[in-house]
């Protein structure tokens, strides 16, 4: 009888989609003010297990 080893990698993948994004106002000046905040709504609907050898 023969024996051996097989390395298997499992990865959980989520399917996520951006649902909402609020406006982000950088103003009208030539220099971009990066000290701003924004709201992004994300919804993850499904997860699946991916196995590869």
N, C-alpha and C positions, 0 to 999 in steps of 0.2 A: 504494500500500500504506500502510495506517495503522499507526502504532506508538503505544505508550503505556506507562505504568508502572502497576503494581499492587503495593500494599504488602501483604505477607502476614506474619502473626504466628504463630509456632510456639511451643507450650508443651508441656512434658512433664508429665503428670499421673501421680502414683503413687497406687495404691490401698492405703492403710495402715489397719490395724485394731489397736486396743489388745488385747493378748492377756492380760496379767496386770497387776494393780495390788496392791501391798502395802497393808496397813492403815496409816492415818495417825492417830495418837492426839493429839488436842489437849488432853486432860486434862479435868478437871471444873470448873476455875475459870471465872469469868465473863469473864476476859480471854483472848483467843486468843493462844497463843504461836506466832508464825509462824516461829520458828527451828527448823523440822523438816525432815526429808528423807523422801523416798518413792521407791520404785522402780516404774517403769512399763515394761512390755515391749510393744514395738510391732513388728509384722511388716508389711512392704510386699511385696505379692504380685505386682502387675502394674504396668507402666508403659505409658502410651499417649501417642502424639504427637497433639496437637490442633492443627489448622491452621485459621486463620480469615483472611478477606480483609477 
